[in-house]
Amino acid sequence: MEKQIRDAAALLLISLLLGGGALIGARAASAAAFSETTPFTYAGSNTCTGEAFSGTGTLHFLMSDNLSPSGAVQHHLQTTIDGLQAVTLTGKRYVVQDLFRDDFTFSGASEENFDVIAHYVRQGEDGSFVLGDDFYEYLRTHITANANGMITAFDVRTSDMPCQ
């Protein structure tokens, strides 16, 4: 989970830099969008089994930014990893679904929603892991601030049963 959060934070920083760059010099009521699909190499570990794995898949990156006439900034970033087939050194196979999403609006009152969701499905279960060998993790956050910058809502949720 720690590596996942580090990767998510790096991706968030990149998206903020890209989003900020897209808005520099932007006129009122303008929008910027960026979409990219690329092969992706992935490495991770299953905390339920202790296995490290790596594989390749397709990374879809979609980002849009909007600056309204009133000066509100809206940002949306979503990345997904599709078709990831990963394997361990001992030959165990995983299918991985991974989603990263960040949305925020900065105006008089502001809010941000941030999600990291990953599901690792270990193929060929043999029953040796009684707590489960599939791994599920998520991190969901929400924050709202009023026009004075005071936080009026803050929520962080993480997976409480990662092994299934």
Secondary structure, 3 states (H helix, E strand, C coil): CHHHHHHHHHHHHHHHHHHHHHHCCCCCCEEEEEEEEEEEEEEEEECCCCEEEEEEEEEEEEEEEEECCCCCEEEEEEEEEEEEEEEECCCCEEEEEEEEEEEEEECCCEEEEEEEEEEEEECCCCCCCCCCCCEEEEEEEEEEECCCCCEEEEEEEECCCCEC
